[in-house]
Amino acid sequence: MLLDSKVWAGMEPEREFDVVLFGATGFTGRLTAAHLASAAPAGCRWALAGRDREKLEALRARLAADRPVLAELPLLVADSAVPAGLRQVAASTRVVISTVGPYLRHGEPLVAACADAGTDYVDLTGEPEFVDLMYLRWHQRARETGARLVHACGFDSVPHDLGVLFTVNALPPGSDKLPINVQGFVRAGGTISGGTLDSALTAFSRLLPMARTARARRAVEPRPAGRRVRAVTSLPRRSRAARAWVLPLPSIDGQIVARSAAALPGYGPDFRYAHHAAVKRLPVALAAVVGAVVVVGLAQVPPLRRAVSALRRPGQGPSEQQRADSWFTVRFVGESGGRRVVAEVSGGDPGYSETAVMLAESALSLAFDQLPPTSGQVTTAEALGTALIDRLTAAGLRFSVLDPA
Ligand SMILES: NC(=O)c1ccc[n+]([C@@H]2O[C@H](COP(=O)([O-])OP(=O)(O)OC[C@H]3O[C@@H](n4cnc5c(N)ncnc54)[C@H](OP(=O)(O)O)[C@@H]3O)[C@@H](O)[C@H]2O)c1
């Protein structure tokens, strides 16, 4: 259910804004600002934030060229290296969006400010170490203040997290009393931005600290009582279900899905998820494996990492035409009690055009939808669930059941 923004404003008079977009002048930030400009409901009080006032003014002028009313959009200047300014941003609004990455380098002070201020927070990170560190350092504080900290609100991991929720919901009634097995098969075509390249190389260069932080999290995070939840890895193979060659995809997505499964009893007493990349032709699959090994290898050597990173500068990304030619589909096969359902989530340019929609709609959902009560570090399926599926469907992404159980 959508609540009028004025109703919320009346309930929380002390906050000046409903939504603040931090990192608005970056590549994904600009696309997110454009989506907010068209999708924010009437009466929504939102603002652009970033470290450079001139860039913010130029962005506002571009937005106002299409929508003159945005000429007065408020601008907040803050730097991720200056915690006092971030505390002001967090205290000024009900929801903060951050596109300021790599998050391991820039992200924590804003998460801390939001956790302390009881402000809801969404970001685009796909960096597992960052998410685990934020859990260890800020989950408990956010539980105390009521802040919802929702990481990975872009292509990492919204289609996968919500696609699994959609698939589980499409299984026959009673499946929540039985073991459930879901497989996800990702196919995508697109180009990456400078910010994504930098963040990925940063994450690849820190495999040991990432594993250590994951272990530290596992040691303290409670497990769901009386239920079993696993993200599993399977071997490369030809899959009839995917009609493609499938490779294990060790992105953050499987971890996020497993966290949603741990939080949501509807995923049943024994839930298993396997996440794959799917490719039609064997030579492409082999090239993908070799390419991934080479990039992870280069990331281990600082001068080589810097050389690869320089191929795309921060702020740069795919052109409008490249984005228009990009696409993704994620097919899900869910099985329970001998019944099987096949579902699919699909859309246009995964990394940027659709990511900006997913991120902005996640923030609007936190601001205006009636959602289950949650707090602390929470996933998109747990905090936003079917409300976000409805929003994304209205915004043009497709969630469909291809083969009902
Ligand atoms: N997982 C996904 O699905 C997905 C998809 C897209 C992007 N991402 C992630 O999103 C992040 C942004 O990507 P992008 O391509 O948009 O990067 P980008 O173009 O380089 O934008 C980064 C933004 O961060 C700002 N920034 C940098 N240092 C700052 C500081 N000290 N204080 C305040 N702001 C600062 C930049 O400000 P200036 O404009 O002033 O330089 C810019 O607005 C990356 O981490 C990327 O991996 C994830």
The ligand as an SDF file (V2000), in Angstrom:
LIG
                    3D

 48 52  0  0  0  0  0  0  0  0999 V2000
   26.1410   -3.8170   -8.1260 N   0  0  0  0  0  0  0  0  0  0  0  0
   25.5570   -3.1860   -9.1270 C   0  0  0  0  0  0  0  0  0  0  0  0
   24.6290   -3.6640   -9.6650 O   0  0  0  0  0  0  0  0  0  0  0  0
   26.1070   -1.8550   -9.5070 C   0  0  0  0  0  0  0  0  0  0  0  0
   25.7110   -1.1930  -10.6660 C   0  0  0  0  0  0  0  0  0  0  0  0
   26.2240    0.0740  -10.9320 C   0  0  0  0  0  0  0  0  0  0  0  0
   27.1520    0.6520  -10.0610 C   0  0  0  0  0  0  0  0  0  0  0  0
   27.5230   -0.0440   -8.9510 N   0  0  0  0  0  0  0  0  0  0  0  0
   28.4670    0.5350   -7.9880 C   0  0  0  0  0  0  0  0  0  0  0  0
   28.0940    1.8620   -7.7190 O   0  0  0  0  0  0  0  0  0  0  0  0
   29.2580    2.6220   -7.4500 C   0  0  0  0  0  0  0  0  0  0  0  0
   29.2490    3.8530   -8.3480 C   0  0  0  0  0  0  0  0  0  0  0  0
   29.4770    3.4790   -9.6950 O   0  0  0  0  0  0  0  0  0  0  0  0
   29.5720    4.5900  -10.8130 P   0  0  0  0  0  0  0  0  0  0  0  0
   29.9370    3.9160  -12.0650 O   0  0  0  0  0  0  0  0  0  0  0  0
   28.3690    5.4490  -10.7700 O   0  0  0  0  0  0  0  0  0  0  0  0
   30.8560    5.3920  -10.2650 O   0  0  0  0  0  0  0  0  0  0  0  0
   31.2910    6.9110  -10.5220 P   0  0  0  0  0  0  0  0  0  0  0  0
   30.7400    7.4060  -11.7940 O   0  0  0  0  0  0  0  0  0  0  0  0
   32.7720    6.9090  -10.3170 O   0  0  0  0  0  0  0  0  0  0  0  0
   30.5760    7.7190   -9.3280 O   0  0  0  0  0  0  0  0  0  0  0  0
   31.0810    7.7080   -8.0290 C   0  0  0  0  0  0  0  0  0  0  0  0
   30.4470    8.8470   -7.2530 C   0  0  0  0  0  0  0  0  0  0  0  0
   31.0860    8.8940   -5.9780 O   0  0  0  0  0  0  0  0  0  0  0  0
   31.4300   10.2490   -5.7260 C   0  0  0  0  0  0  0  0  0  0  0  0
   32.5660   10.3260   -4.8250 N   0  0  0  0  0  0  0  0  0  0  0  0
   33.7970    9.8050   -4.9690 C   0  0  0  0  0  0  0  0  0  0  0  0
   34.5530   10.1190   -3.9010 N   0  0  0  0  0  0  0  0  0  0  0  0
   33.7720   10.8580   -3.0680 C   0  0  0  0  0  0  0  0  0  0  0  0
   33.9700   11.4670   -1.8140 C   0  0  0  0  0  0  0  0  0  0  0  0
   35.1440   11.4170   -1.1780 N   0  0  0  0  0  0  0  0  0  0  0  0
   32.9240   12.1100   -1.2450 N   0  0  0  0  0  0  0  0  0  0  0  0
   31.7370   12.2060   -1.8600 C   0  0  0  0  0  0  0  0  0  0  0  0
   31.4950   11.6480   -3.0570 N   0  0  0  0  0  0  0  0  0  0  0  0
   32.4960   10.9840   -3.6500 C   0  0  0  0  0  0  0  0  0  0  0  0
   31.7500   10.8320   -7.0890 C   0  0  0  0  0  0  0  0  0  0  0  0
   31.6720   12.2600   -7.0210 O   0  0  0  0  0  0  0  0  0  0  0  0
   32.1230   13.2080   -8.2250 P   0  0  0  0  0  0  0  0  0  0  0  0
   30.9960   13.1560   -9.2290 O   0  0  0  0  0  0  0  0  0  0  0  0
   32.2800   14.5410   -7.5900 O   0  0  0  0  0  0  0  0  0  0  0  0
   33.3930   12.6290   -8.7950 O   0  0  0  0  0  0  0  0  0  0  0  0
   30.6080   10.2310   -7.8920 C   0  0  0  0  0  0  0  0  0  0  0  0
   29.4370   10.9690   -7.6920 O   0  0  0  0  0  0  0  0  0  0  0  0
   30.4520    1.6990   -7.6800 C   0  0  0  0  0  0  0  0  0  0  0  0
   30.8600    1.1890   -6.4290 O   0  0  0  0  0  0  0  0  0  0  0  0
   29.8850    0.5950   -8.5320 C   0  0  0  0  0  0  0  0  0  0  0  0
   30.5330   -0.6520   -8.3710 O   0  0  0  0  0  0  0  0  0  0  0  0
   27.0300   -1.2640   -8.6630 C   0  0  0  0  0  0  0  0  0  0  0  0
  1  2  1  0
  2  3  2  0
  2  4  1  0
  4  5  1  0
  4 48  2  0
  5  6  2  0
  6  7  1  0
  7  8  2  0
  8  9  1  0
  8 48  1  0
  9 10  1  0
  9 46  1  0
 10 11  1  0
 11 12  1  0
 11 44  1  0
 12 13  1  0
 13 14  1  0
 14 15  2  0
 14 16  1  0
 14 17  1  0
 17 18  1  0
 18 19  2  0
 18 20  1  0
 18 21  1  0
 21 22  1  0
 22 23  1  0
 23 24  1  0
 23 42  1  0
 24 25  1  0
 25 26  1  0
 25 36  1  0
 26 27  1  0
 26 35  1  0
 27 28  2  0
 28 29  1  0
 29 30  1  0
 29 35  2  0
 30 31  1  0
 30 32  2  0
 32 33  1  0
 33 34  2  0
 34 35  1  0
 36 37  1  0
 36 42  1  0
 37 38  1  0
 38 39  2  0
 38 40  1  0
 38 41  1  0
 42 43  1  0
 44 45  1  0
 44 46  1  0
 46 47  1  0
M  CHG  2   8   1  16  -1
M  END
$$$$
